[in-house]
Amino acid sequence: MAKKSFLTALLVVLAVLGARAQNFNGKVVDETNQSVPFANVVQTSQDSAFLSGCVTDENGTFQMGKAQNAALLKVSFIGYKDKWLPLSGTQTNLGTIQLEMDAVSLNEVTVSAGLPDVYINGDAQVTTVENSILAEVGAADDVLGKIPGIVKDENKLTVFGKGEPLVYINGRQVRDFSELEQLNSKDIQRVELVTNPGARYDATVGAVVRIVTKKNPNEGLGVDVRSSVYQSAANTDLRDIVSLNYRKNGWQLLATIDYRNMKSLQHSNIIQENKVENDWLQQNTLQEDTRDARISSVFEANYSFNPDHIVGVRYSPTFWAVMSDSIHINSAVKMDGAYYDQWESRQQMKYDYDMGHRVNAFYLGKLGNTSIDFNADYLNNGHTVYNNGIEHSIEWDDRVIKSENPVKNRLLAVRLRSPRAATTTSVIRSMPKLRSHRLKIEILPPLWNTAAWCLSAKR
């Protein structure tokens, strides 16, 4: 019995040691060998796809799960050059990783701007933006991409270990990613990242980002014009934003026009192997050319009775000018190592968009210790996808593919969130041509009661 217990204990110890051996760790320091806390440490694939990530602690150290073979490690912190390291599956200790100050980014900002402060306050990690180099990066989405613990991949944000977060601007939930693109980084005071939201939010919410803008006591008209050019080897992308902001006697009127003309060109070599009854090998060369040109806008009017009560309405029409996708694929197929066929596929897709409408009415208030968050949303948009394709085969008949797919979306949703709310009332008007609908009433845990109604349709 004693021998059996000893062997069991030995196996447990070896299992623990083996699990620890799968992790890898390291320490991040600056040019003076001082620890760099809150640095982002991200493991990516060779094509920069996000695999896992963490943030260094107050001593600049980090520990992550097993390193993937042929993966890359990206270490970054605001004001420093990104550091890239190759990884292998056998690494356990990366030692000390030294970051180099990014003199170029620092020279582009004013002398008075410095590195942001990052600290923990209650349940949130707070990053100051005002009077730091983050205020100069462009838009709110660019700021969030540099916050410790957050990774930005095109139009998606990911919090390490928590997934995609809910984002709020001054207590109002962001409904569309373009709202972040239209908020100037110079207007942001701080960003708060909450990785344990608690009972106030749905159980599916893993993280919350709260953006707090600067308080502007000045009344009158403000104008913000931003133009961006993104140059690559294949194309040039354009982005222009014009914003007007008028404040007077508690009223705030906002108008934003956003024009973008984006192109992308992708080349890929794909090898597919399938072993069923025979060994199949398919080698593909893919070229994809996409274009997205559109004009979107935002018009908002809100009135602040006092710091505890604000009511407003936001209207966001979107006009899609051009959206197309061209795909060209050449494929060579072998069966059991011998030639089987070779074919070429060309596909042209055109997206014909209707003018889109989104309306949001909101009220943010506080009655004593009870806060009230009310939102009503209406969405109406649609598009038709036209697909024209041709497949040419050497050994088989050619095929011509044509399709037309119309999509119409309508949504009406009302949501009231308030702690210890006794009752809520809402009326949803009937909408024409709805083929389906759903009514949802959601109750959150005690102290936080939520009533939500949602009516949607897709045809």
N, C-alpha and C positions, 0 to 999 in steps of 0.2 A: 504493500500500500504506500509506504514512504517513497519507494522508488518511482511508483506511478505518479505521485504528487510532485516529486522533483522534476520528472520529465514534463509534466503539464506546465509547471511554473517556468521551466526553461523554454518551452515552446512559446509561452506568452511573452517572455522577455525578448526572444528573437523576433517575434512578430512586431513588437513595439519598436525595436531597433530598426527592423526592416522598413517600417512605415516612416520612421524619422529619416532614414537614408534616402527616401524618395523625394524629400523636400530639398530645396536649395536656398541658400541665404547669401547675404552680402551686406556691405555698408557703403553708404553714399556720403562723400565729403566734397567740400569746395576746394578752390586752389590753395587755401591756407590750411587745409586738412581739418577744417571745422565741419562738424556733422551737419547734414542737410535734412531736417525733418520735413515731413509732408511732401516728399518727392514722389512722383508717379513712377512705378516700376511695372512695365507692361511686357508680357510675353506675346509675341506675334508670330504668325507664319511667315514664310518667305515673301508672300505677296501682301504683307502688312495686315492680314486679317487678325482681329483681336482674339486671343486665346484665354488669357487670364491676367490679373493685375492686382496690385496692392499699393499701399502707401507706406513710406518709411516712418518709423516711430520717432520720438523726440531725440533718440541717439543716432538717427540716420540709418538704422539697421532695418532689414526686411527679411521675410521668409515666405516662400511660395511653394506650391505643389511641385511635383516632379517636372523637371525640364523636358520639353519635347525634343526629339531628334530633329536636327536641321532647323530649329526655331531661332528666333532673334529676340533679344532683350533690349527694350527701349527704356532708358532712364531719363526723366525730364523734370525740370523745375523752372518756374517762371524766372526769366532773366538769365538763364544758362543755356548753353548749346545742348541739344539732344545727344545722348550717348547711346550708341548701338553696339551690342556685343553678340557674337554667335553663341549658340547653346548646343549642348549635346545631352542625350538622355542620361549620361553617367555623372554629370556635374552635381555637386552638393554644396560647394563653397566657392563663391565668386570673388571672395576677398574684398578689397577696398576699391570702390569705383569713384573716380574723381571727375567732377564736372567742371567745365570751363565757362567762365563768364562770357555771355554773348554781347560783345562790345557793339555790334551793329545795331541790335534792337535797343540797347540803352542809348546809343547816340541819336536814335530817331525820335526820342521823346524829350520833353523839356528837362532842364537840369533839376527842377524841383521834384520831378517824379522819381520814385525809387521802387524797390521791391515791395510787394504787398505784404501785409501782416496776415498770418494764418494762425488761428487759435481756436480752442474749444470753449464754447459758451453754452452751458446747459446740455441740451440734446443735439446741438448743431456744431458742425465745423464751419467757422466763419472765415471768409477771405475778403479782405478789404480791396476795393477797386478804386475808389476815389483817391486822387493824388498818388496813384501808383502807375507803373507801366501798363497794367491791365486796362487802364482807361483809354489807352491809345491803340488797342488791337483791332478796333473796327466796330463789331456788333456784339450783341449779347451772346449769340451762339459761339462766337470766337472766344469770348471770355470763359464760357462754361467749358470749352475744350481744353482750357489751361488750368482749371481748378483741380487741386489734389483730389484723387479718387474718382474723377470723371474722364471718360474717353469719348471723343466726338468722331463719328464716322459718317461723313456726308451729312444727311439730315436725321441722324439718330444719335442720341446720347445714351451712354451706358455707365452705370455706377458699379464699381468693382464689387462682385459678389451679390449684387442686388438687382441687376437688370436695368431696364429703362425706367427713369424716374418720372414722377409728376413734377411739373414746373409751374411755379406761381410768380407773378409779377405784382408786387404790392398787394398780396392777398388774393388776387384774381387768377384763376387757373388759365394757363396758356392752352388754347384750343388748337392752334396750328403752329407748326415750326416757323413759318414766315414771321410770326410775331417777334420771335427772338432775332431774326435777321434784320428786322426793321427798328429794333431798339439800339440806339447808339451806346457804345461802351462808356462814353464820357458822361452819360446820364445815370450810370449805376453807382450806388454808394457801396454796397456790399453784396456778397452771395453767401447764403447759408445752405449747407448740405446736411440733411438729416437722414441717417442710414437705419434708424429704428423709429419709424413714424408713430407707432403705437395705435391705440384704439380710435383715435380721431379719424383715421383713414381706413379705407377698405383693407381687408386682409390680403388682397392681391398686390397692394402697394408696398414695394420693397424699399423705396427711397423717395425723398422729396427734396426738391431744390427750390429755395425761396430767394428771389431777386428783389432787392430793395433799392429803389431809385432815390436819387438825391432830391431833397426838398428844395423847391425853387420858390422863394417868397416873392420874386419879382413878377409884376403883372405886365401884360403887353404881348407883343407878337415876337415869336422866335422862329428862325428859319434854319434848317439843317439840310445841307446838300452833300451827298456822298457819291463818289464814282469809283468803281473798281474795275481793273483790267487784269485778267488771269491769263498769262501767256504760257503755252506749252509747245512742244515740238510739232504737234498736229494742228492746233487751232488756237483761237483767241476767244475767251469768254468775257462778256460785258455785263456789268451790273450798275445801275444808277438808281438812287433813292433820293426823293425830295420830300421833306417833312415840314409841315407848318404847325405851330403850337401857339394858341392864344389863351391867355389867362386874364380873368377880370371878375372881381367880386365873388369868388368861389366857383365861377364857371371855368371849365377848361374845354377848348375845342381843338381837336387834332385832325390832321389830314395828311396822309402819306400816299405817294405814288411810287410804285416799285416796278422797274423795267429790268428784265434780264434776257440775255440771249446766250444760251449755253450749248456747247457742242462737246461731244466725246467720241473718241475713236479707240476701239479695243481690238487687239490682235491676240489670239490664243491658239495654242497647239494642244489638242486634247487626245489622249490615247485611252481607248476603252478595251478591256479584255473581259470576255465572258466564256466560261467553261461549263457547258451543259453536256450534250452528247458529243459536240465538237468544240474545238478551241477556236474562238472567234477573236479577231484583232481588228479594231477599227481605228484608223488614224485620221484625225480631223484638224483642218486648219480653218479657224473662224475669224471673220472680220465683221465688226459691228460698228455702225456709224449712227449716232443719235443726235437729235437737235431738239432743244426746248426753248422757245421764245414766247414770253408772255408778259402781260401787264396786269398787276394786281394793285389793289388800293385798300386803304383803311380810313374810315371816317368815324370819329368818336366824339361824343358830347357827354360830359359828366359834371355833376354839381356836388360840391362838398359843403354840407351844412356846417360841419365842424370836423376836427380830426377823427371823430368816432363814427361819422355817418357820411357815406358817399353813394350816389346813385348815378347810373349812366347807361348809355346804349352805344353799341359798337356795330358798324355795318362794314362788311368786307366783301365787295364785289371783285370778281376775278375774270379777266378776259384772256383766253388762251389764243395766241396768234398762230403759232406753228408748233406742232409736236410730231416728230416722225422717227422711225427706226428702220434702218436698212441692215439686213443680215445676209452675209455671203459665206457659205460653208462648202469646202471641198473635202470629200471623204474617200479613203482607200480602205477596202475591206478584204481581209484574208480569212480563209477557213483552213484550219490545220496547217498553217504555214504557207498555203498556196493561194494564188490570186483568186478572188471570188467576184468582186465588182468594184467599180469606181463611179461615184456620182457627184453631182454639183447641185447645190440648193441655193436659190436666191429668193429672199422674202422682203417685201416692202410693206411696212405697217404705217398707217396714218391715223392719228387721233384727232377727230373733229369734235372740239369741245364747245358746249353751250356756255353762255355766260353764267358764272356761278355766283350764288348769293349766300352770305352767312350773316346772321344777325344775332347779337348777344346783348341781352339786357341784364344788368347786375345791380345788386345792392350789397354793400359791405357796411355793417354797423355793429354797435355794441350797446347793450342795455344792461347797465351795472356790470356784473362779471360775466354776462352772457353775450357771446359774439354771434352774429348772424351773417351767413353767407348764402345769398340767393342768386341763382343764375337761371335764365331762360334762353334757350338756343333754338334757332331755326336755320335749317340748311336746305338748299335747293340747287342741285347741279346735275350735270349729265354729260355724256360723251358717246360717240360712236367710233368703234375701231374698225377700220377697213384693212383687210389683209389680202395681199396679192402675192402668190408665190408660185414658183416653178421648180420642179425637180427633174434633172436630166441624168439618166442612168445609161451606162454603156451596155449592160447586159439585159436590162429590163425596160419596160415601157416608161415613157416620160409621164409626169403628172403635173397638172395645173390646179392650184388651190386658190380659191377665192372665198372670202367670208366677210360678213358684216355683223357686228355685235353692238347693238345699242344698249346703253346703260343709263338709267335715270335714278337719282337718289333724292329722297326727301326725308328730313328728320325734324322732329319737334320734341324738345326735352326740357323739362323743368326740374330744378333741384334746389332744395332748401336744406341747409345744414346748420344746426344750432345745438349747443349743449343744453340738455334738459328741456328741449322743446316739447311743449305739451301737445299742440295740434298744428297741423299745416293744411292749407287749402290751395287747390290748384284747379284750373279748368283748361282742358285741351280741346280746341275746336276741331271739328272733323275736317279732313283734307281730301280733296278730290283725287280719284284715280289711284287710291292706295290698294295694293293687292294683299298686303299683310300688315299686321300691327302687333305690338306687344305692350303690355302694361306691367310695369315693374315697381314694386314698393319695397324699399330696402331699409332695414332697421339695423343700425350699427350697435355696438355694445352699450351697456348702461352709461349714462351721463352724456353720451353723444348719440342723439337720435337723428336719423336722416330719412326724409321722405323724398323719393325720386320717381318721376313719371317719365317714360320715354315712349315715343310713338315714332316708328320709322317704317320706311318702305323702300323696296328696290324692285324695279321692273325691267 
